[in-house]
Amino acid sequence: MSGGRSVLFSAAADSYELAVREIRGEFGRDVRVQRVGADLGRVDGASVQEFAAACDVGRIMFVRHLTEEIASFAELPPEYELADLVLGELAEYPKALAVQAWTDDAGTGGSYYHRLEEALTARGVTVTRSGQELVVSCYVGRKAILLGLNRRADSLSDWPGGRMRLARGEERVSRSEFKLEEAIATFGLELPAGGKAVDLGASPGGWTRILRQHGQEVWSVDPGSLDPRLRSDRRIHHEATTAGRFFAANRVTFDVVVNDMRMDQVTSARMMLDAAGHVRRGGLAIVTLKGGGKNPLDGARRGLDVLREQYAVLHARQLHHNRYEITVIAERR
């Protein structure tokens, strides 16, 4: 891949202007930002590596996916031209590539994926939808089709446009499960084997269920009830009380603390400070900072400042399942 390319970035349509504000704050007011779709923008004047680094540490929170633009079309060219275009960007002939396609609406871009798959497979390249070192991105907009190429390490998400799609099985307790699952997958989190976790605001138990799937013994703190399917699990301890009362009486030291409570960013962050004294040093914290208010970006930054009093913030990003929230991954100092 060559330098000096435009960078394409995805953001939730409702958060696009917040993403632009962050980008200009990071790279300067003179950086050129152009909106090319409902959830897609183009940036000139920043490398994809610099962009990814700023997103990874949470200086840019409202961008979900990155790729380096290599071409724009009114319609896709013949397959042999597509293959020449993609493979001509690479110094070495790859054994495998991931291809991700999405549209300007809720479509999956399946037919475009198959066009690219056939073009590259004909050249002996194995094509998958994810899991490869290099990712070909195909965005299908109303005015143009954009083609991108990027290292997975600089793409932020291994899903098309950062739109993670998870199965809706009958075993699910609540939709909130998707948020924790996406965070664990996106940031490559490894929960300690046999660890102890506390789930603040747990009812009806979606995050508790995911924590149990990852081998944690869970203290589920909420005056509300848990889903009946969780009550027979002896490694789930339902504490039917408030977080404040729970911590006043608690004697357990936790490896993991999670918080998906419905409160403003600063209040939620302060709740995590109350939890900090009950979490081992180096322990993992996962918290969603809710949006709302006139300025959700400044609210999220204030919440992060509060968290940093007791935690090292590792990641902060608006994931696909967040809607108006920021997921923060932090480590107890």
Sequence and secondary structure as in RCSB ss.txt:
>XXXX:A:sequence
MSGGRSVLFSAAADSYELAVREIRGEFGRDVRVQRVGADLGRVDGASVQEFAAACDVGRIMFVRHLTEEIASFAE
LPPEYELADLVLGELAEYPKALAVQAWTDDAGTGGSYYHRLEEALTARGVTVTRSGQELVVSCYVGRKAILLGLN
RRADSLSDWPGGRMRLARGEERVSRSEFKLEEAIATFGLELPAGGKAVDLGASPGGWTRILRQHGQEVWSVDPGS
LDPRLRSDRRIHHEATTAGRFFAANRVTFDVVVNDMRMDQVTSARMMLDAAGHVRRGGLAIVTLKGGGKNPLDGA
RRGLDVLREQYAVLHARQLHHNRYEITVIAERR
>XXXX:A:secstr
  SS  EEEE  GGGHHHHHHHHHHHH TTSEEEE SSSEEEEESS HHHHHHHHHTTSS S  EEEEEEEEESS
   HHHHHHHHHTT SS  SEEEEEEEESSS   HHHHHHHHHHHHTTT EEESS SSEEEEEEE SS EEEEEE
EGGGSS SSGGG       TT   TTHHHHHHHHHHTT    TT EEEEET TT HHHHHHHHTT EEEEE SS 
  GGGTT TTEEEE S HHHHHHH    EEEEEE  SS HHHHHHHHHHHHTTEEEEEEEEEEEE  SS HHHHH
HHHHHHHTTTEEEEEEE  GGGSSEEEEEEEE 
